[in-house]
Structures are given as structure tokens and as C-alpha cells.
Amino acid sequence: MRISKLLLKKNVGMLGVAVFFLGILARAETRTEFLANQLATSDDPRIRVQAALGLGTSVDAGAIMPLCKGIQDSNDTVRSAVVAAAVKLGNQNMIPCLQERASLEESSKLKAQIAKAIQLLLVSEEQIGVATKVYVAIGATNNKTKRNSGELDELVRASVANKLHSFSGYTIAPKNITIANEKRKLSGKKIKSYFLQTTVDSPVYQGDQLVITVHVVMSTYPGKDLKGEFVPKLKQSGVFGIDKASEDELIRMAIDRALDSFEKVVASSN
């Protein structure tokens, strides 16, 4: 009897140790990490689909990278779930990943889904919180090119938003706004607020060179008193004939340069 009691005590002790270590493991791997691992490694597409959708509802910025990797999944259904998850997550930092996949995607159905997702993310509203120091509204793009205005505006807005997100304390105004609502939203808040209006000049092809000029006008907001203009002009050699991909890349680079200057002006203002 004594031996049986000792064995029972020993087994209970071992069980307690096992439960203790399982608890440590559970705490070590968060839900986001678990789902990210499932999305990246599971052999079952159904599990990868559920993992992607779970990441979409996580409200965790840590889900961005796993979803960006998941958008390259070989299974159409999994990629579709990742796109749906990106919309659900609502983080505009997903846009570059979606844009990259759109350029590679062969499924017309998925291309359309990705385009819709990008548009939904572009108009998603960001909330002014305690971390907000600068609030920026992005105006519709002035198109002086022969390109589709909607397509160009999407490219410019995404490029501006991506750059602004890299600055600490910046919040972007929703796309569809009314000045009255914005005035009420900003009333009493001690934050800097600006309006950015971008104009893209018609691309110039000279021999083997492509020249892109972008104008970014900075105004106060919602009053829209002019504060400055940034006009980067970029060139790329080795371009023969119309090259839309090169145009897009130079537009993004020009916007990056303009907003670096904008951020410096904001930082130096009282």
C-alpha cells in the first residue's frame, strides 16, 4: 500500500511538472505566432485558410508579415483567404504586399479581389489616438499624364500612405471626408494637421531616359493655407519606349523624397 501511494504521488508530481511546462510553452507562443506558423507550414490548405482568417481577426500588427508571406501561397483558396484577412485586419501597411502580388497574380478573379482589397484599405479610417502627433489628409491626385486617373490616384495615395506610416505619431485621414466632420474631430486636440495634394506631370521620354516630376503641395488642414511645395524630379536611364513599371517606381521614389522633406518641415515647425 505504501509503495502504491508513493507511485501515485510520484505520478501526480510528474503530471504537475508536465502541466507546468505546457503552460510555459503556451505562454511562449502567442495566438498570432501559432496562426502564423500554421499558415506557413501546414500541409493542409484548409488549415492554412483558417489560419489566415484567424490572423485577419487578430487586431495585431504582428499579423502583417505572416499574411504578406501567405499571399504568395501556391493555393488559390489560401491566397483568397489571405486577401480577405488583409481587409479584415484593416492595416494599410498590407497594401504594398497586395500590390506586389497583384503584379504576379495569374487568376483574374484573385486580381479583382486584390484590387478591391487595396481600395478598401485605402479608404479605411484611422482613429486619432493618444499617440497621434500629426494628422494628414491626402487629396485626390492631379493627373497630367495620359494614364487612367483612378489607377494613378491609387498608386499615389498608397505611396503617400506607406511613407507617412513610417513616421512616428502620424495618422492619416479617411479618404471620404467632409470638412465639417474633420473640424469637429480635430476640435480641441493639440496636434498638427496638414493636407497634401500631389500632381504627377506627364512622363518625359528622352532617348533612353525617363523623366518623372512630382509636385507635393503642403497646406494646413482643414483650412488649407499653403505652407510649401516639394518638387522632386527623377531620371532613369536605359528605358526604351513606354515603361509603366519604371514610371511607377520613379513616382514612388519621388513621393518618398517629397515626404522626407515634408516630415522635416513638420518636425521644425512650432
ROLUM-826859 format. One line per 8 residues: their letters; for each residue y, x negated, z of C-alpha. Coordinates in Angstrom, 2 decimals. Example, Ala and Ser with C-alpha at 12.3 -4.5 7.8 and 13.67 -1.06 7.14 Angstrom:
! residues 2
as	-4.50 -12.30 7.80; -1.06 -13.67 7.14;
! end
This chain:
! residues 270
mrisklll	0.00 0.00 0.00; 2.38 -2.81 0.90; 1.67 -4.55 -2.44; 2.35 -1.29 -4.33; 5.68 -0.91 -2.55; 6.62 -4.48 -3.35; 5.75 -3.98 -7.03; 7.74 -0.75 -7.12;
kknvgmlg	10.72 -2.46 -5.51; 10.45 -5.34 -7.98; 10.26 -2.97 -10.98; 13.23 -0.95 -9.76; 15.17 -4.18 -9.30; 14.34 -5.34 -12.81; 15.33 -1.95 -14.20; 18.64 -2.21 -12.41;
vavfflgi	19.29 -5.63 -13.93; 18.39 -4.30 -17.39; 20.75 -1.36 -17.00; 23.47 -3.72 -15.76; 23.18 -5.96 -18.83; 23.05 -2.97 -21.19; 26.30 -1.81 -19.58; 27.87 -5.21 -20.28;
laraetrt	26.74 -5.06 -23.91; 28.09 -1.53 -24.31; 31.45 -2.61 -22.99; 31.48 -5.73 -25.14; 31.18 -3.76 -28.37; 33.79 -1.06 -28.83; 33.18 2.09 -30.85; 35.25 0.67 -33.70;
eflanqla	33.22 -2.57 -33.69; 29.96 -0.62 -33.64; 31.01 1.56 -36.58; 32.36 -1.46 -38.48; 29.00 -3.18 -38.06; 27.16 -0.07 -39.27; 29.39 0.18 -42.33; 28.92 -3.48 -43.18;
tsddprir	25.21 -3.95 -42.50; 23.24 -0.70 -42.60; 20.73 -0.35 -45.46; 21.08 3.44 -45.34; 24.07 4.80 -47.35; 24.09 7.92 -45.15; 24.70 5.80 -42.07; 27.43 3.85 -43.88;
vqaalglg	29.09 7.14 -44.87; 29.08 8.39 -41.27; 30.36 5.01 -40.03; 33.26 5.12 -42.49; 34.20 8.67 -41.48; 33.98 7.66 -37.82; 36.39 4.80 -38.41; 38.77 7.25 -40.05;
tsvdagai	38.97 9.31 -36.85; 39.22 6.29 -34.56; 43.05 6.15 -34.39; 42.52 2.39 -34.18; 44.31 -0.19 -36.32; 41.18 -2.28 -35.92; 39.51 0.09 -38.39; 41.71 -1.11 -41.27;
mplckgiq	39.85 -4.34 -42.03; 36.34 -2.79 -41.95; 37.49 0.02 -44.22; 39.14 -2.46 -46.58; 35.79 -4.23 -46.85; 33.91 -0.93 -47.11; 35.96 0.17 -50.12; 34.00 -2.46 -52.08;
dsndtvrs	30.62 -0.85 -51.20; 28.17 -0.60 -54.12; 27.50 3.09 -53.38; 29.93 5.66 -54.86; 29.44 8.11 -51.98; 30.21 5.43 -49.40; 33.36 4.38 -51.26; 34.44 8.00 -51.42;
avvaaavk	33.90 8.32 -47.66; 35.98 5.19 -47.09; 38.85 6.64 -49.13; 38.66 9.88 -47.14; 38.62 7.84 -43.93; 41.72 5.91 -45.02; 43.63 9.18 -45.39; 42.37 10.42 -42.03;
lgnqnmip	43.36 7.15 -40.35; 46.84 7.62 -41.80; 47.84 3.96 -41.67; 49.92 2.84 -44.64; 48.53 -0.69 -44.31; 45.45 0.69 -46.10; 47.47 1.08 -49.31; 47.05 -2.49 -50.69;
clqerasl	43.25 -2.25 -50.30; 43.20 1.09 -52.10; 45.43 -0.25 -54.87; 43.19 -3.27 -55.35; 40.10 -1.05 -55.54; 41.83 1.30 -57.98; 42.23 -1.59 -60.42; 38.49 -2.28 -60.27;
eessklka	37.05 1.22 -59.89; 34.95 2.45 -62.82; 34.39 6.02 -61.59; 37.14 8.29 -62.91; 36.51 10.72 -60.06; 36.98 7.99 -57.47; 40.05 6.64 -59.28; 41.64 10.08 -58.92;
qiakaiql	40.65 10.28 -55.25; 42.15 6.86 -54.57; 45.39 7.77 -56.36; 45.65 10.93 -54.27; 44.92 8.99 -51.07; 47.67 6.48 -51.82; 50.14 9.27 -52.43; 49.19 10.98 -49.16;
llvseeqi	49.60 7.74 -47.24; 52.95 7.06 -48.84; 54.36 10.35 -47.57; 52.71 10.20 -44.15; 55.24 10.41 -41.34; 55.59 7.60 -38.85; 56.77 8.52 -35.39; 59.75 6.87 -33.74;
gvatkvyv	58.37 5.35 -30.56; 59.48 3.05 -27.77; 58.62 0.03 -29.95; 60.92 1.18 -32.77; 63.96 -1.04 -33.15; 64.74 -0.41 -36.82; 64.25 2.82 -38.77; 64.22 2.63 -42.57;
aigatnnk	64.31 5.38 -45.19; 63.12 4.40 -48.68; 64.90 6.09 -51.58; 63.39 7.06 -54.92; 63.23 4.16 -57.37; 65.84 3.92 -60.11; 63.75 3.24 -63.19; 65.43 1.29 -66.00;
tkrnsgel	62.12 0.40 -67.62; 60.06 2.39 -70.12; 57.28 2.86 -67.60; 56.22 6.13 -66.01; 58.72 6.83 -63.21; 56.13 8.25 -60.81; 53.85 5.25 -61.23; 56.70 2.77 -60.79;
delvrasv	58.04 4.59 -57.73; 54.56 4.47 -56.16; 54.35 0.72 -56.75; 57.84 0.06 -55.38; 57.52 2.32 -52.34; 54.15 0.83 -51.40; 55.54 -2.71 -51.81; 58.60 -1.93 -49.68;
anklhsfs	56.49 -0.19 -47.01; 53.97 -3.03 -46.86; 56.73 -5.59 -46.37; 58.53 -3.52 -43.73; 55.28 -3.11 -41.82; 55.11 -6.90 -41.49; 58.35 -6.87 -39.48; 58.12 -6.23 -35.75;
gytiapkn	59.67 -2.99 -34.47; 60.17 -1.33 -37.86; 59.36 2.33 -38.51; 59.51 3.97 -41.95; 60.94 7.45 -42.52; 58.69 10.03 -44.21; 59.16 10.45 -47.94; 60.14 14.13 -47.99;
itianekr	63.06 14.40 -45.59; 66.25 16.38 -45.03; 69.35 14.65 -43.73; 69.85 17.35 -41.09; 66.39 16.72 -39.65; 66.93 12.97 -39.74; 70.23 13.27 -37.88; 68.54 15.34 -35.17;
klsgkkik	65.64 12.87 -34.99; 67.95 9.86 -34.59; 70.48 11.51 -32.32; 70.88 9.65 -29.03; 68.46 6.87 -30.00; 69.70 3.29 -29.77; 68.02 2.00 -32.90; 69.32 0.54 -36.15;
syflqttv	68.74 2.79 -39.14; 69.07 1.95 -42.83; 68.49 3.35 -46.30; 67.01 1.18 -49.07; 67.44 2.06 -52.74; 65.54 -0.02 -55.31; 66.34 -0.35 -59.00; 63.95 -2.07 -61.40;
dspvyqgd	65.56 -3.41 -64.58; 63.71 -3.34 -67.86; 61.41 -6.39 -68.09; 62.57 -9.09 -70.47; 60.07 -10.99 -72.61; 61.45 -14.27 -73.97; 58.95 -16.39 -75.86; 56.17 -16.96 -73.35;
qlvitvhv	58.33 -15.95 -70.38; 58.55 -12.67 -68.50; 61.73 -11.99 -66.51; 61.89 -9.29 -63.84; 65.08 -8.33 -61.99; 65.03 -6.01 -58.99; 68.06 -4.65 -57.11; 67.67 -3.50 -53.49;
vmstypgk	70.76 -1.81 -52.07; 71.08 -1.63 -48.28; 73.07 1.21 -46.71; 73.47 2.70 -43.26; 71.43 5.81 -42.52; 71.84 8.74 -42.62; 75.50 8.07 -43.52; 74.63 5.75 -46.44;
dlkgefvp	77.60 3.41 -46.15; 76.97 0.38 -48.38; 76.07 -2.78 -46.43; 74.79 -5.12 -49.10; 72.69 -5.72 -52.20; 69.85 -8.15 -52.85; 69.07 -9.04 -56.47; 66.09 -11.38 -56.89;
klkqsgvf	65.33 -12.43 -60.47; 61.89 -13.89 -61.10; 60.31 -15.55 -64.13; 56.72 -16.18 -65.14; 55.64 -18.46 -67.97; 52.54 -18.19 -70.12; 52.98 -14.48 -70.82; 52.43 -13.35 -74.39;
gidkased	53.01 -9.70 -75.17; 53.43 -6.79 -72.72; 51.63 -7.67 -69.49; 51.76 -4.84 -66.95; 49.77 -6.72 -64.30; 52.24 -9.61 -64.40; 55.15 -7.16 -64.24; 53.63 -5.54 -61.14;
elirmaid	53.10 -8.88 -59.43; 56.67 -10.04 -60.10; 58.06 -6.71 -58.88; 56.12 -7.09 -55.61; 57.29 -10.69 -55.20; 60.90 -9.72 -55.92; 60.77 -6.93 -53.34; 59.31 -9.36 -50.80;
raldsfek	62.22 -11.75 -51.35; 64.81 -8.98 -51.19; 63.40 -7.61 -47.94; 63.22 -11.05 -46.37; 66.99 -11.21 -46.94; 67.40 -7.64 -45.66; 65.50 -8.46 -42.45; 67.76 -11.48 -41.83;
vvassn	70.87 -9.31 -42.21; 69.43 -6.71 -39.81; 68.50 -9.38 -37.28; 72.02 -10.86 -37.35; 73.81 -7.51 -37.02; 75.05 -6.24 -33.67;
! end
